Amino acid sequence: MSAAVKQMPMGQHENNGGQAAKPHGGQYKGFVAGVFSGLAKLTVGHPFDTIKVRLQTSQQSHFSGPVDCFLQTIRKEGFAGLYKGATPPLVGWMFMDSLMLGSLTQYRRILNDHVFQPMHAARQPQGVFASEVDKKLPTIGHATAGVMAGWTVSFIAAPVEHVKARLQIQYAATKAQRLYSGPIDCTKKVLQQHGVRGLYHGLGATLLFRTFFFFWWGSYDVITRKLSQHTSLSTPAINFWAGGLSAQVFWITSYPSDVVKQRIMTDPLGAERKFPRWRDAAVTVGRESGFKGYWRGFVPCFLRAFPANAMALVAFEGVMRALG
């Protein structure tokens, strides 16, 4: 998840008539801050994510619920078992957060300058400037930019999440008993056996899942505006609360699509493949577990959403301020 420029609340920094941060410095600082954002997100959130993925992809008889999954993982694999598959998202998020910030900023500017400002200008009488409110990108613009940024980052996220998911469902306690010894080994084997197309297995499901960024960035803008108008919270505090709450809005709306995505990404590749289409995986989830199947693993995901994304914003903003 990307964040704001300097101390301005995310969702507001592109509202000032389409102005943005200086390109070179902003890109450099965004990349560096993205590293720390990814590290914070991974440290806080990955154990929750491991439990979520295992619940999403296992039979109901394997784990009775999130607590049972957590206890079994700790008992059989130790604390390190909760961080299986952590390297791909750590490396990936360094680029993903940076790309999200850059693309989100550009899409906001493009939409404001070429869509919403011309619309406002057309409504104004000759010689009358738009009001300050009209100069700001509306919530629908932020939501649309979020979808576009989500699609953009999907081309990095898909292989990262694919490798992560395959590592997370390896239940053996020792590396010698696992199919993949680590992320590099997993990537090499997938590429050797199935090529680049195999590595990007699940790209379509990833694009669909990240379409729900519409609700993430739209709700972020709404919450940021309301907190700015009706509270005396500092800008970092607004970023923290808006970041955490909007992440939860996103997961409530997108979770069933994530369950289907995980089933596709952990599907055997090649001739043993069970789900040739997204619809096949979606129907299978419902047939196996009913409506509840689309929400299996939701509790650890929902619990993870607020602290992981709120802390990612705190880390991002702190580094951005430190870099000036």
Secondary structure, DSSP 8 states (H G I E B T S, - for coil): ----STTS-TTTTTTTTT----HHHHHHHHHHHHHHHHHHHHHHHHHHHHHHHHHHHS-TTT-SSHHHHHHHHHHHH-GGGGGTT-HHHHHHHHHHHHHHHHHHHHHHHHHIIIIIHHHHHHHS-TT----HHHHS--HHHHHHHHHHHHHHHHHHHHHHHHHHHHHHT---SSGGGSS-SSHHHHHHHHHHHHHHHHHTTTHHHHHHHHTTHHHHHHHHHHHHHHHHHH----HHHHHHHHHHHHHHHHHHHHHHHHHHHHHHHTS--GGG-S-SSHHHHHHHHHHHH-GGGGGTTHHHHHHHHHHHHHHHHHHHHHHHHHT-
